[in-house]
Amino acid sequence: MKQLYIILSLFFTFISQAQSVSEKIIVAADITSIQIDGNSMFKIEVESKPVDEISIQSRVEGENNAGYILVTEIKNETLYIAVKKQPSFKNANDKLSAHKVISIELFLVFPENKELSIVSDIASVDLKGIYKKAVVSLFNGNCNFHSFRGNAKINTIDGNVYLETNYAKITAHSKNGKIEKEKIVAGEHVISTKTINGNIRLTKSQ
């Protein structure tokens, strides 16, 4: 039993050392739009809800997780969000640090009817809720919109696009992939989705 306790203690110590979690709460009253620099992030999850605050959480996993920080800035009613490597961070073994794998995830909840912009090289995006406008540009990652309502512009290079919505005018184009479309009720919102190598699937939300 004592040996089991020691093993479990070592396991949870390793988990805490291998993951860094940062959280921020921001009053959303004067913020009309949010921009996420998702470069180097692995996953981005966003949801709009009937709330008054913006909740941000970043999780960095890997041996060098302490070298990354959650960065936020408010300028001209726009909230800028990124996870950056600290310039002052010095790894004990710089020659090996370049080969260390770092996984960065971002989780965001904010009020409905805001504008959102996401740009990322490798991240996959999961998005849900009501927005004034959402613009997502991805290179490798997939883009998934669940129960989405609002205007949107979605562009990917290699990633697939899944869009669940209704009451919108939708245009979809894939250069090398396939497109699957359910019949959507036309409405006031305008949604454009384009991909080069990915597939596009459009489904009707309730």
Secondary structure, DSSP 8 states (H G I E B T S, - for coil): -HHHHHHHHHHHHHHHHHEEEEEEEEE-TT--EEEEE-TT-SEEEEEEES-SEEEEEEEEESTTGGGEEEEEEEETTEEEEEEEE-TT---S-HHHHTT---EEEEEEEEESS-EEEEEESS-EEEEEEEEEEEEEEESSS-EEEEEEEEEEEEEESS--EEEEE-SEEEEEEESSS-EEE------SEEEEEEESS--EEEEE--
